[in-house]
Amino acid sequence: MARVYVGERFWNVKMEGWSDCCCFIDEWLKVVEEVPLKNELYLVFTRINSKTFEIYVFDPAEVFFKKVDVDKGKSKVDAGRV
């Protein structure tokens, strides 16, 4: 199992990996359902260790990295302009 963080929240998801990539399966849909995302946003995954990832939301229209506040359903600026 891997742990995926979005802001302060986290989910345990099953991860399948290969030598050059990995994918999340079982429980990943729960993350997608609970994180308020629009279609035009990109997810940026940061690998913390072999089984822990932090997800940032990138909105190319605003050129900001945002962390999603899952509890309130709103985004807040986390790291300023790129």
N, C-alpha and C positions, 0 to 999 in steps of 0.2 A: 504494500500500500504506500501511496505517496500522500503528502499533505500539501494542499493548495491554499495559499492565503490571498485574500482580497481585502485590503485594509486590515481591520482587526479580526475579521471573521476567517474561519478556515474550514475546509472540507477534507475528508479522507477519501481519496479516489484510487482506483486500481490503475497502475501504470504498466504498460508494456513497452519494453525498450529493445533497441537494436544497437549496433555499434556506433551509428551516427545520428540517431534520433530516438524519440519516444512519443507515445501517445497516451492520453488518459481515456479510460473506459469506465466501467461500472461507477456510478455515482457522479459522473461528469455532468450529466443532464441536470442534476440537482443544482449544481453550481450555476449553470446557464440560466435556469429558471429563477434562481434567487438573486442574481446580480442584475441590477437594472441597466441594460445595455441597449443602445440604438444600433441599427444595422451598419451605420457608416463609421463606427468606431473600430479600432484595432486593439487586440490584446497583446501586450508585451510581457513575456514570461522571463523572470529572472530566477536562475537556479541558485538556491541558497546552499544546498548540499545534494547528495545523490537522490534523496527522496523528498525534498522540500522545495517548493517553488512559490514565488510571489508574483502576482499578476498586477500589472499596471494597465490602465486604459489610456489609449492614445487617440486623440481626436485631431486628425490632420487639418481640419478646417480652422482650428484654433491654435495649432502648433504648440500645444501644451501636453504635458503628461498629467494625467489626473488619477487620483486614487478614488475608487468608488466607495461611498459611504453606504453600505448595504442596508444598514438599519433604517436610514431615512430615505433611501431611494434617490439621493441626489449626489452629484459629483462635486468634489472640491479640489482645487488646484493643490498639487503636492510639490512639484519641482520647478515651477516657473517655465518661461519660454526656452525653447531649444535653439 
